[in-house]
Amino acid sequence: MRKFSKIVFSRAFILFLLIFLQIAFFVVINYYLSSFYSWFNIVISLLSILVFFIVVNLDVPSSIIVPWLVAIAISPIFGTTLYLLLGRNVTKKMVAKKYQRIVNDVYIDDVDYKTKNEDIKLIENLTSCKAHKNTKVEYLKCGEDFFEKLKSALRKAEKYIFMEYFIIEKGFMWNEILDVLEEKIKQGVKVFLMYDSLACSTKDSLAYFNKLKKMGINVQEFNKFTPFVDAIQNNRDHRKITVVDGKCGFMGGSNLADEYINKKKIYGLWRDSNIYIEGEAVINLIELFINQYNATVGIKESLKVEDYRFESEITDNSSYILPYGTGPYPIYEKRIAESIYLNVIYNAKEYLYITTPYLVVDTYIIDVIISAKRRGVDVKIMLPGIPDKYMVYVLAKSNFKKLIDSGVEVLLYKDGFIHSKSIVSDNVKGIVGTINFDYRSLIHHFECATYMYKAPCIIDMKEDFLNLRKENCIIAGEKEEKLGFFEKLIKNLIKAFMPLF
């Protein structure tokens, strides 16, 4: 009852309720007018036709266009109203101009297009982020390892700390980190903290984050969630980044909450992967953080990359490390996350191991994965055995049969929920980050990841995957791929509309 009350009276629930009431109000008004005024039917019919052709000509993936067309065809009043409220890019384009200015100001390194690796060429071209040598990377296979390494790095801070996380929640993990941050502030270290407004709205109150500000932490709320109907509400900051003095940094799937280190078990044993970066490539993390930070503050409060650089003394020319960021259209006009994933899959030669908590993607992405298997690549995909979102898991499960029949090995992490978002291929390529194989990550959210080429830790990633496969997974077969009656119903009803949200 207490948990229920907390949800019902939370800021997120109230805001969602207000948004729902706004949508309902507009729809009811439209239906009322159409019932009593014949001229309104003519107007809404003409408007629906106009919206139909606008949607058809949108410069967006067909997976987004089709749901809008279906909604308009099924109910012109409801579909047209919903599109006018949520589908237009007017607000997004205004935000996009702001972001474009910030991106142009932040990315100060020249891009080297002479790099031979095809993936690196693509990523540098798409993102303006630069691949770096002279960088050491450590693979952190679980949240517990990440937590200990993070605390150790924070304790060594002398000048500044950047932290950007989707979720920050009071508990053992955050309290331990906060103790370190408090001590560092007393020593004169500047602490900058960013959190996503919507993701944290059910976790902690605004009063709590104001309390952090009073402690001396520079706290910024990303994309403040307001009770107004607007598509920009969908663009959440899903990134997870820490930078310490420009010397080292972290990136990966773990948020700052107790389930990520198994102090709180909701879906069995939680597994997540992160990486620790030290050396030249940390500059990319600085740029990514400052890009988001400057988008939330005024020009007078904006940060400059050159003020936070650190000249690394690490000498290591054996590998390339490339942290990069992605974001929603039209703020980021190129489909960065999807293009990079597809390029790695296309170019896999011996093996391709994918770990993702969700598998809700267009059919052609599934087909590209299957094509890799058909050309002789050993393809394995690891997913949770205990899902955190049942309907999303049903959509992932709907892909099992096609994958399994094609020879792709689908693995289910039987101990609980695996939240890692990673790819490892051919002993030379690895990606670790925040980007799920779903529409939210590939289309709607701000995300980040690190591409690694010939880094020693890639072998650690491979070994971790194979160890989990052997000790902690079941291989999905006929039983796991079979959809029940209600699962088929869920799939048929919501699959078409998933790309919109």
DOROMI-599567 format. One line per field, with one value per residue (C-alpha): residue number from 1; residue in three letters; x, y, z. Coordinates in nm, 3 decimals. Example, Ala and Ser with C-alpha at 12.3 -4.5 7.8 and 13.67 -1.06 7.14 Angstrom:
# DOROMI-599567
i c(1,2)
aa c(ALA,SER)
X c(1.230,1.367)
Y c(-0.450,-0.106)
Z c(0.780,0.714)
//
This chain:
# DOROMI-599567
i c(1,2,3,4,5,6,7,8,9,10,11,12,13,14,15,16,17,18,19,20,21,22,23,24,25,26,27,28,29,30,31,32,33,34,35,36,37,38,39,40,41,42,43,44,45,46,47,48,49,50,51,52,53,54,55,56,57,58,59,60,61,62,63,64,65,66,67,68,69,70,71,72,73,74,75,76,77,78,79,80,81,82,83,84,85,86,87,88,89,90,91,92,93,94,95,96,97,98,99,100,101,102,103,104,105,106,107,108,109,110,111,112,113,114,115,116,117,118,119,120,121,122,123,124,125,126,127,128,129,130,131,132,133,134,135,136,137,138,139,140,141,142,143,144,145,146,147,148,149,150,151,152,153,154,155,156,157,158,159,160,161,162,163,164,165,166,167,168,169,170,171,172,173,174,175,176,177,178,179,180,181,182,183,184,185,186,187,188,189,190,191,192,193,194,195,196,197,198,199,200,201,202,203,204,205,206,207,208,209,210,211,212,213,214,215,216,217,218,219,220,221,222,223,224,225,226,227,228,229,230,231,232,233,234,235,236,237,238,239,240,241,242,243,244,245,246,247,248,249,250,251,252,253,254,255,256,257,258,259,260,261,262,263,264,265,266,267,268,269,270,271,272,273,274,275,276,277,278,279,280,281,282,283,284,285,286,287,288,289,290,291,292,293,294,295,296,297,298,299,300,301,302,303,304,305,306,307,308,309,310,311,312,313,314,315,316,317,318,319,320,321,322,323,324,325,326,327,328,329,330,331,332,333,334,335,336,337,338,339,340,341,342,343,344,345,346,347,348,349,350,351,352,353,354,355,356,357,358,359,360,361,362,363,364,365,366,367,368,369,370,371,372,373,374,375,376,377,378,379,380,381,382,383,384,385,386,387,388,389,390,391,392,393,394,395,396,397,398,399,400,401,402,403,404,405,406,407,408,409,410,411,412,413,414,415,416,417,418,419,420,421,422,423,424,425,426,427,428,429,430,431,432,433,434,435,436,437,438,439,440,441,442,443,444,445,446,447,448,449,450,451,452,453,454,455,456,457,458,459,460,461,462,463,464,465,466,467,468,469,470,471,472,473,474,475,476,477,478,479,480,481,482,483,484,485,486,487,488,489,490,491,492,493,494,495,496,497,498,499,500,501)
aa c(MET,ARG,LYS,PHE,SER,LYS,ILE,VAL,PHE,SER,ARG,ALA,PHE,ILE,LEU,PHE,LEU,LEU,ILE,PHE,LEU,GLN,ILE,ALA,PHE,PHE,VAL,VAL,ILE,ASN,TYR,TYR,LEU,SER,SER,PHE,TYR,SER,TRP,PHE,ASN,ILE,VAL,ILE,SER,LEU,LEU,SER,ILE,LEU,VAL,PHE,PHE,ILE,VAL,VAL,ASN,LEU,ASP,VAL,PRO,SER,SER,ILE,ILE,VAL,PRO,TRP,LEU,VAL,ALA,ILE,ALA,ILE,SER,PRO,ILE,PHE,GLY,THR,THR,LEU,TYR,LEU,LEU,LEU,GLY,ARG,ASN,VAL,THR,LYS,LYS,MET,VAL,ALA,LYS,LYS,TYR,GLN,ARG,ILE,VAL,ASN,ASP,VAL,TYR,ILE,ASP,ASP,VAL,ASP,TYR,LYS,THR,LYS,ASN,GLU,ASP,ILE,LYS,LEU,ILE,GLU,ASN,LEU,THR,SER,CYS,LYS,ALA,HIS,LYS,ASN,THR,LYS,VAL,GLU,TYR,LEU,LYS,CYS,GLY,GLU,ASP,PHE,PHE,GLU,LYS,LEU,LYS,SER,ALA,LEU,ARG,LYS,ALA,GLU,LYS,TYR,ILE,PHE,MET,GLU,TYR,PHE,ILE,ILE,GLU,LYS,GLY,PHE,MET,TRP,ASN,GLU,ILE,LEU,ASP,VAL,LEU,GLU,GLU,LYS,ILE,LYS,GLN,GLY,VAL,LYS,VAL,PHE,LEU,MET,TYR,ASP,SER,LEU,ALA,CYS,SER,THR,LYS,ASP,SER,LEU,ALA,TYR,PHE,ASN,LYS,LEU,LYS,LYS,MET,GLY,ILE,ASN,VAL,GLN,GLU,PHE,ASN,LYS,PHE,THR,PRO,PHE,VAL,ASP,ALA,ILE,GLN,ASN,ASN,ARG,ASP,HIS,ARG,LYS,ILE,THR,VAL,VAL,ASP,GLY,LYS,CYS,GLY,PHE,MET,GLY,GLY,SER,ASN,LEU,ALA,ASP,GLU,TYR,ILE,ASN,LYS,LYS,LYS,ILE,TYR,GLY,LEU,TRP,ARG,ASP,SER,ASN,ILE,TYR,ILE,GLU,GLY,GLU,ALA,VAL,ILE,ASN,LEU,ILE,GLU,LEU,PHE,ILE,ASN,GLN,TYR,ASN,ALA,THR,VAL,GLY,ILE,LYS,GLU,SER,LEU,LYS,VAL,GLU,ASP,TYR,ARG,PHE,GLU,SER,GLU,ILE,THR,ASP,ASN,SER,SER,TYR,ILE,LEU,PRO,TYR,GLY,THR,GLY,PRO,TYR,PRO,ILE,TYR,GLU,LYS,ARG,ILE,ALA,GLU,SER,ILE,TYR,LEU,ASN,VAL,ILE,TYR,ASN,ALA,LYS,GLU,TYR,LEU,TYR,ILE,THR,THR,PRO,TYR,LEU,VAL,VAL,ASP,THR,TYR,ILE,ILE,ASP,VAL,ILE,ILE,SER,ALA,LYS,ARG,ARG,GLY,VAL,ASP,VAL,LYS,ILE,MET,LEU,PRO,GLY,ILE,PRO,ASP,LYS,TYR,MET,VAL,TYR,VAL,LEU,ALA,LYS,SER,ASN,PHE,LYS,LYS,LEU,ILE,ASP,SER,GLY,VAL,GLU,VAL,LEU,LEU,TYR,LYS,ASP,GLY,PHE,ILE,HIS,SER,LYS,SER,ILE,VAL,SER,ASP,ASN,VAL,LYS,GLY,ILE,VAL,GLY,THR,ILE,ASN,PHE,ASP,TYR,ARG,SER,LEU,ILE,HIS,HIS,PHE,GLU,CYS,ALA,THR,TYR,MET,TYR,LYS,ALA,PRO,CYS,ILE,ILE,ASP,MET,LYS,GLU,ASP,PHE,LEU,ASN,LEU,ARG,LYS,GLU,ASN,CYS,ILE,ILE,ALA,GLY,GLU,LYS,GLU,GLU,LYS,LEU,GLY,PHE,PHE,GLU,LYS,LEU,ILE,LYS,ASN,LEU,ILE,LYS,ALA,PHE,MET,PRO,LEU,PHE)
X c(0.000,0.284,0.456,0.127,0.075,0.431,0.365,0.020,0.134,0.467,0.547,0.571,0.228,0.063,0.235,0.141,-0.218,-0.228,-0.089,-0.345,-0.626,-0.504,-0.509,-0.851,-0.985,-0.880,-1.015,-1.352,-1.390,-1.323,-1.575,-1.832,-1.791,-1.810,-2.136,-2.320,-2.168,-2.158,-1.908,-1.659,-1.659,-1.558,-1.282,-1.145,-1.160,-0.960,-0.718,-0.674,-0.595,-0.342,-0.181,-0.177,0.034,0.256,0.331,0.394,0.659,0.835,1.211,1.201,1.218,0.916,0.876,0.764,0.556,0.346,0.201,0.083,-0.081,-0.252,-0.380,-0.516,-0.678,-0.846,-0.976,-0.918,-1.019,-0.808,-0.511,-0.498,-0.537,-0.266,-0.026,-0.083,-0.013,0.275,0.402,0.513,0.879,0.824,0.955,1.224,1.355,1.383,1.579,1.783,1.910,2.027,2.201,2.364,2.521,2.648,2.783,2.968,3.117,3.219,3.376,3.711,3.926,3.973,3.837,4.098,3.933,4.254,4.192,4.184,3.922,3.581,3.386,3.601,3.565,3.188,3.168,3.398,3.196,2.858,2.945,3.244,3.397,3.756,3.919,4.217,4.527,4.729,4.431,4.383,4.043,3.924,3.609,3.395,3.169,2.922,2.780,2.969,3.304,3.196,3.090,3.423,3.626,3.410,3.453,3.827,3.849,3.630,3.848,4.148,3.976,4.174,4.003,3.661,3.408,3.148,2.860,2.568,2.317,1.969,1.871,2.002,1.822,1.880,2.014,2.337,2.510,2.425,2.483,2.834,2.909,2.758,2.984,3.286,3.147,3.089,3.447,3.580,3.377,3.534,3.875,3.783,3.687,3.410,3.128,2.885,2.588,2.320,2.013,1.715,1.400,1.149,1.360,1.426,1.077,0.957,1.287,1.364,1.187,1.294,1.352,1.618,1.809,1.781,1.939,2.231,2.271,2.296,2.574,2.776,2.701,2.622,2.302,2.124,1.791,1.788,1.477,1.245,0.933,0.626,0.252,0.221,0.161,0.475,0.690,1.001,0.900,1.018,1.378,1.535,1.903,1.981,2.358,2.579,2.912,3.164,3.482,3.745,3.995,4.005,4.239,3.987,3.622,3.346,3.073,2.824,2.484,2.484,2.283,2.340,2.080,2.092,1.958,2.262,2.491,2.240,2.181,1.817,1.695,1.383,1.434,1.677,2.051,2.122,2.414,2.550,2.867,3.072,3.417,3.687,3.882,4.216,4.415,4.349,3.998,3.867,3.844,3.543,3.365,3.436,3.288,2.979,2.913,2.968,2.744,2.451,2.536,2.549,2.209,2.055,2.216,2.245,2.537,2.695,2.703,2.825,3.150,3.444,3.619,3.966,3.924,3.883,4.144,4.425,4.733,4.775,5.119,4.993,5.169,4.985,4.948,4.807,4.439,4.181,3.923,3.626,3.359,3.066,2.718,2.386,2.051,1.698,1.595,1.610,1.854,2.081,1.983,2.182,2.071,2.399,2.334,2.163,2.419,2.710,2.548,2.457,2.808,2.964,2.712,2.772,3.148,3.157,3.360,3.410,3.175,2.926,2.808,2.534,2.408,2.095,1.808,1.559,1.519,1.246,1.370,1.269,1.251,1.546,1.779,1.676,1.736,2.087,2.169,2.037,2.240,2.556,2.471,2.403,2.745,2.909,2.941,2.884,2.600,2.477,2.234,2.199,1.876,1.727,1.564,1.354,1.219,1.158,0.888,0.658,0.508,0.849,0.976,0.684,0.792,1.149,1.019,0.827,1.167,1.295,1.152,1.289,1.633,1.648,1.523,1.807,2.069,2.121,2.173,1.937,2.053,1.842,2.021,1.844,1.969,1.775,1.799,2.093,2.107,2.434,2.438,2.742,2.877,3.199,3.321,3.620,3.853,3.919,3.593,3.388,3.114,2.996,2.747,2.387,2.232,1.967,1.840,1.507,1.335,1.382,1.761,1.790,1.546,1.423,1.690,2.026,2.269,2.640,2.878,3.246,3.378,3.704,3.935,4.211,4.186,4.309,3.983,3.789,3.911,3.777,3.440,3.440,3.538,3.273,3.006,3.109,3.133,2.781,2.660,2.808,2.720,2.424,2.218,1.976,1.965,1.618,1.435,1.085,0.946,1.092,1.002,0.636,0.390,0.075,-0.266,-0.236,0.125,0.014,-0.261,-0.013,0.226,-0.043,-0.191,0.117,0.403,0.305,0.299,0.619,0.843,0.652,0.739)
Y c(0.000,0.235,0.159,0.215,0.551,0.654,0.585,0.745,1.065,1.086,1.379,1.151,0.996,1.337,1.475,1.171,1.203,1.569,1.483,1.203,1.442,1.694,1.431,1.307,1.664,1.735,1.401,1.444,1.800,1.679,1.396,1.634,1.886,1.615,1.486,1.820,2.016,1.866,2.125,1.998,1.652,1.815,2.011,1.707,1.496,1.753,1.793,1.414,1.394,1.678,1.514,1.180,1.325,1.516,1.191,0.998,1.254,1.271,1.221,0.955,0.573,0.387,0.222,0.563,0.660,0.343,0.369,0.725,0.620,0.328,0.554,0.809,0.537,0.364,0.687,1.013,1.226,1.042,0.979,1.335,1.488,1.266,1.349,1.724,1.696,1.448,1.387,1.725,1.826,2.199,2.196,1.944,2.166,2.461,2.245,2.104,2.451,2.505,2.168,2.223,2.545,2.367,2.070,2.303,2.484,2.169,1.932,2.102,1.815,1.771,1.443,1.215,1.035,0.851,0.585,0.250,0.068,0.095,0.121,0.406,0.598,0.566,0.668,0.968,1.076,1.037,1.181,1.417,1.228,1.124,0.783,0.787,0.580,0.621,0.500,0.213,0.051,-0.193,-0.402,-0.408,-0.711,-0.633,-0.340,-0.438,-0.405,-0.073,0.059,-0.019,0.120,0.433,0.507,0.458,0.702,0.962,0.954,1.055,1.363,1.685,1.937,1.834,1.554,1.522,1.276,1.227,0.950,0.849,0.737,0.852,0.701,0.725,0.404,0.227,0.287,0.656,0.730,0.582,0.794,1.103,1.064,1.075,1.376,1.566,1.505,1.614,1.937,2.021,1.975,2.226,1.982,2.108,1.854,1.870,1.632,1.578,1.357,1.287,1.460,1.188,0.888,1.033,1.175,0.852,0.802,1.124,1.456,1.795,1.892,1.622,1.749,2.103,1.968,1.840,2.188,2.333,2.084,2.248,2.010,2.181,1.985,2.010,1.850,1.739,1.802,1.902,1.692,1.919,1.849,1.957,1.736,1.751,1.501,1.648,1.468,1.147,1.265,1.143,1.154,0.780,0.838,0.721,0.903,0.994,1.197,1.263,1.546,1.459,1.173,0.890,0.817,0.558,0.465,0.179,0.050,0.103,0.377,0.495,0.282,-0.026,-0.285,-0.225,-0.365,-0.624,-0.450,-0.461,-0.759,-0.695,-0.928,-1.181,-1.124,-0.805,-0.804,-0.496,-0.404,-0.084,0.029,0.233,0.464,0.627,0.839,1.045,0.912,1.070,1.397,1.249,1.190,1.551,1.672,1.455,1.575,1.942,1.914,1.800,2.033,2.343,2.251,2.283,2.609,2.965,3.091,3.259,2.927,2.715,2.521,2.515,2.191,2.345,2.430,2.062,1.892,1.680,1.589,1.217,1.058,0.712,0.569,0.281,0.259,-0.094,0.001,0.265,0.382,0.591,0.707,0.864,1.004,0.967,1.140,1.181,1.313,1.596,1.703,1.437,1.406,1.089,0.753,0.708,0.424,0.200,0.268,0.176,-0.144,-0.249,-0.179,-0.403,-0.679,-0.643,-0.674,-0.964,-1.254,-1.520,-1.447,-1.189,-1.189,-0.942,-0.869,-0.658,-0.636,-0.564,-0.679,-0.460,-0.354,-0.334,-0.657,-0.558,-0.543,-0.900,-0.992,-0.840,-1.047,-1.358,-1.274,-1.275,-1.628,-1.741,-1.628,-1.845,-1.613,-1.764,-1.541,-1.547,-1.306,-1.291,-1.161,-1.158,-1.469,-1.257,-0.953,-0.615,-0.515,-0.801,-0.646,-0.545,-0.898,-1.041,-0.832,-0.958,-1.315,-1.273,-1.263,-1.586,-1.833,-1.651,-1.620,-1.978,-2.130,-1.947,-2.091,-1.788,-1.897,-1.712,-1.726,-1.643,-1.530,-1.764,-1.597,-1.278,-0.958,-0.874,-0.503,-0.495,-0.335,-0.472,-0.628,-0.822,-0.955,-1.134,-1.071,-0.716,-0.520,-0.433,-0.187,-0.111,0.161,0.257,0.173,-0.099,-0.285,-0.102,0.202,0.418,0.390,0.385,0.671,0.868,0.894,1.061,0.769,0.696,0.407,0.332,0.152,-0.036,-0.178,-0.422,-0.328,-0.609,-0.597,-0.724,-1.073,-1.016,-0.930,-1.247,-1.466,-1.308,-1.373,-1.736,-1.793,-1.656,-1.874,-2.184,-2.122,-1.884,-1.921,-2.155,-2.187,-2.089,-2.358,-2.453,-2.397,-2.047,-1.930,-2.028,-1.743,-1.799,-1.663,-1.343,-1.293,-1.309,-1.062,-0.822,-0.855,-0.788,-0.492,-0.295,-0.395,-0.145,0.147,0.073,0.292,0.602,0.574)
Z c(0.000,0.085,-0.246,-0.431,-0.260,-0.347,-0.715,-0.726,-0.554,-0.738,-0.964,-1.270,-1.214,-1.173,-1.483,-1.691,-1.569,-1.673,-2.017,-2.058,-1.962,-2.221,-2.496,-2.382,-2.377,-2.735,-2.861,-2.683,-2.812,-3.166,-3.138,-2.987,-3.267,-3.533,-3.382,-3.373,-3.659,-4.008,-4.126,-3.869,-4.031,-4.358,-4.184,-3.997,-4.314,-4.509,-4.220,-4.197,-4.567,-4.529,-4.226,-4.410,-4.694,-4.449,-4.264,-4.588,-4.686,-4.349,-4.363,-4.091,-4.082,-4.222,-3.882,-3.749,-4.052,-4.062,-3.705,-3.771,-4.098,-3.924,-3.645,-3.894,-4.106,-3.809,-3.654,-3.844,-3.545,-3.289,-3.521,-3.654,-3.307,-3.165,-3.448,-3.415,-3.042,-3.039,-3.391,-3.514,-3.498,-3.436,-3.079,-3.167,-3.446,-3.208,-2.967,-3.257,-3.351,-2.994,-2.987,-3.324,-3.197,-2.888,-3.083,-3.319,-3.020,-2.833,-3.081,-3.122,-3.249,-3.623,-3.752,-3.907,-4.197,-4.289,-4.027,-4.206,-4.000,-4.171,-3.844,-3.716,-4.042,-4.016,-3.649,-3.694,-3.996,-3.823,-3.483,-3.522,-3.230,-3.282,-3.237,-3.001,-2.934,-2.613,-2.410,-2.166,-2.126,-1.860,-1.901,-1.585,-1.620,-1.341,-1.145,-0.832,-1.013,-1.160,-0.818,-0.649,-0.940,-0.950,-0.579,-0.608,-0.900,-0.727,-0.415,-0.628,-0.776,-0.735,-0.965,-1.091,-1.134,-1.411,-1.356,-1.598,-1.525,-1.634,-1.284,-0.947,-0.650,-0.277,-0.129,-0.039,-0.373,-0.409,-0.040,-0.061,-0.368,-0.208,0.095,-0.138,-0.327,-0.002,0.106,-0.233,-0.225,0.112,-0.057,-0.328,-0.605,-0.836,-0.881,-1.175,-1.172,-1.439,-1.413,-1.637,-1.516,-1.608,-1.506,-1.160,-1.102,-0.937,-0.750,-0.569,-0.521,-0.651,-0.289,-0.263,-0.567,-0.429,-0.111,-0.320,-0.465,-0.113,-0.044,-0.321,-0.609,-0.939,-1.020,-1.356,-1.446,-1.809,-2.023,-1.741,-1.757,-1.767,-1.782,-2.145,-2.448,-2.661,-2.848,-2.686,-2.364,-2.532,-2.566,-2.243,-2.142,-2.118,-2.103,-1.813,-1.793,-1.523,-1.577,-1.308,-1.370,-1.740,-1.647,-1.643,-1.701,-1.705,-1.950,-1.959,-1.861,-1.483,-1.321,-0.964,-0.784,-0.563,-0.810,-1.031,-0.759,-0.631,-0.300,-0.405,-0.609,-0.814,-1.111,-0.973,-1.014,-1.208,-1.453,-1.622,-1.808,-1.801,-1.907,-1.738,-1.970,-1.899,-2.143,-2.456,-2.528,-2.205,-2.400,-2.584,-2.253,-2.155,-2.484,-2.450,-2.095,-2.174,-2.480,-2.264,-1.977,-2.196,-2.341,-1.994,-1.879,-2.005,-2.212,-1.907,-1.719,-2.011,-1.986,-2.228,-2.318,-2.311,-1.942,-1.853,-2.067,-1.929,-2.129,-2.079,-2.057,-2.155,-2.460,-2.622,-2.999,-3.010,-3.016,-3.108,-2.855,-2.968,-2.720,-2.906,-2.850,-3.030,-3.002,-3.135,-3.476,-3.581,-3.307,-3.456,-3.821,-3.882,-3.742,-3.560,-3.317,-3.569,-3.844,-3.618,-3.492,-3.846,-3.972,-3.707,-3.787,-4.163,-4.119,-3.871,-4.011,-3.743,-3.454,-3.332,-2.969,-2.875,-2.523,-2.482,-2.233,-2.514,-2.874,-3.022,-3.364,-3.730,-3.926,-4.143,-3.838,-3.752,-4.118,-4.111,-3.800,-3.974,-4.287,-4.074,-3.960,-4.318,-4.433,-4.168,-3.869,-3.522,-3.399,-3.039,-2.869,-2.490,-2.332,-1.979,-1.840,-1.604,-1.792,-1.630,-1.882,-1.981,-2.297,-2.427,-2.359,-2.559,-2.858,-2.820,-2.789,-3.116,-3.292,-3.137,-3.387,-3.691,-3.532,-3.400,-3.727,-3.903,-3.668,-3.444,-3.083,-2.850,-2.486,-2.181,-1.864,-1.622,-1.301,-1.358,-1.560,-1.784,-1.854,-2.051,-2.395,-2.573,-2.892,-2.928,-3.263,-3.416,-3.116,-3.241,-3.208,-2.904,-2.810,-2.456,-2.375,-2.306,-2.644,-2.636,-2.940,-2.922,-3.071,-2.763,-2.782,-3.161,-3.230,-2.928,-2.656,-2.604,-2.576,-2.568,-2.626,-2.676,-2.981,-2.925,-3.190,-3.095,-2.727,-2.495,-2.296,-2.598,-2.509,-2.157,-2.307,-2.513,-2.218,-1.997,-2.260,-2.304,-1.928,-1.881,-2.167,-2.006,-1.641,-1.629,-1.946,-2.117,-2.494,-2.616,-2.808,-2.911,-2.560,-2.524,-2.875,-2.850,-2.797,-2.593,-2.694,-2.490,-2.600,-2.965,-2.885,-2.721,-3.013,-3.274,-3.087,-2.984,-3.217,-3.488,-3.242,-3.048,-3.272,-3.160,-2.791)
//
